[in-house]
């Protein structure tokens, strides 16, 4: 994907997620972003800036969703792949990791 496509990918994920009866996306935008981030050293500064912006948007959205879950009384979050408990403050909260 060209870097200027990344915001469109994020928008399509949002449409798939919020449209009742929508089909599942054919790829994960998050996987694309994390793969690009892992290869950041090999990317141009121009592409890296697009990836950084999209990753920041992704983290903000995850923080918003986690906060909404806590407001609804969800007491614990677990990793979907491993089942391991997640620290509620691990992403973006004071004292947690920042990227």
ABEGO torsion letter per residue (X at the ends): XBAAAAAAAAAAAAAAAABBGBBBBABBAAAAAAAAAAAAAABBAAAAAAAAAAAAAAAAAAAAAAAAAAAAGBABBBBAAAGBBBBAAABGBBGBBBX
